Amino acid sequence: MNSVIFRVGSCVILPFALLLSLYLLWRGHNEPGGGFIGGLIAAAGCASYALPRGYTALRKIVPIDSLQLLALGLGAALISGLPTLLGGQAYLTHAWGTIGGLALGTALLFDIGVYLTVLGAILTFLSLFLEQ
């Protein structure tokens, strides 16, 4: 996969894919979108960048180990249910609050966890593929 077109095109695709994935992640708890599709788009952007360049290029754009990214995502998703569980409600009942007029909730933390889990899982498979 040493195509000049693929190599140059992936430099253009990566920033747009990451921006689109973050946009979908942010709007996911209010409208269609969310952590899963955001993580898939981010992983597709990273894959399109790394495939013509190899494993070292993937390590440069994602300096965190993919298994650590996956574990961080699972931890964030699990932690998102604790505030309401400690408050006497059912686990994963989402709580909402405002910070300076910006509405935030545990649903966003859950979506971030799903985003990181999906991204970490796909990058793990991609890393194994590129190491060979």
N, C-alpha and C positions, 0 to 999 in steps of 0.2 A: 504494500500500500504506500508506495513512495511516489504518489502522484502530486505534481506541483499544484494542480487545481484543488485537490483535496487539502493539501497543506495550507495554502493561502486562504481558501474558503473557511477552514476551521478556525482560523484566527479571527475571522469576522463573526462566525456563528457563536463562539464561546461567550463573549460578553453579552450578546443579546439573549442567549439561552439562560444565562445566570440572572439577568434582570427580569426576564419573563417568569422564571421560576420563583423568584422572590416576590414578584407582584402577585402571582397566583397563591403563594403561601400566605401573604398578608390578607388577601380578600377572602380566603377560604372559609373562615368561621362565620362570615356574614352572607356570602354569595357562593356560587359554584366555584370550585377550585379547592385548594387545600394542600396539605403536606404531601400527599401521595403523588399527585400529578406534578407538583412543584419539584419534588425529589427526582421524578423520572426525567423531567426536562433538564434539570441541572446535570444529572448523570449522562444524558444524551449529549449535552454540550461538552462535558469533560471527555467523553468517549470519542467524539468527533475530533477533538484536539489531540488526544493521546494516540489514537490509532496510527496516524502517519509518522509520529515522532518517537513512540516507544515509551517504555516504563519510566525512564528518568524525567521525561516531560510531564508525565502524570504526577510524579512526586513533587515537581516544582509548582504545579498549580494547586495541588491538594497536599500540603505538607503534613497533615495529620494522617496517621495510619487508618486505613479504611475500617478495620475491625474496631478501633477505638471510636471512630465516628459512629459506627453502628451501636456500640455500647452506650455512648453518650445520648443517642437518640432514644434508645429503649429506656434509659434512665429518666430522661425528660418526660417521656410519655407516661411513665409510671408515677413520677412525682406530681404530675398535673392533677391527679385525682386525690392527692392527700389533703389539701386544704378543706375540702368539703367532708371528707371522711373523718377528719379530726373535729369538724364542726357538728358531727352527728347526722350527716346526710349520707346518702348512698355514694359509694366509690364512683368516681368519674362524673358526678353531677357537677357541672361547671359553675364556677363562681365568677362574678363580674365586678369590676371596680373601675374607677376613673383616676387618672394621674394627669393633672393639669388640663382637664377637659378632653383627654384622649381615653376612650373606653378600651380597657384591656381586660382579658379574662384568662382563665385557665385553659380555655379551648385553644387559644393561640399557642400556649406552651405545649399542648398535646399535638397540635399541627406541626410545630417545630420538631418535636420528637419523631413524628412520622416522617417528616422531610429528611432528617438526618439518618434515620434508620434505612429508608429506601436508598438514599444516596450512598451510604456506607455499604449496603449489601451489593448494589450494582458495581460499585468501585472495587469491592473485594473480588468479584468475578472477573472484572476487567483487569485488575492487577495480576491475577493468576494467569490470565490469557497472555498478557504482555510480557510476563517474566520468562515464558518459554521460548 
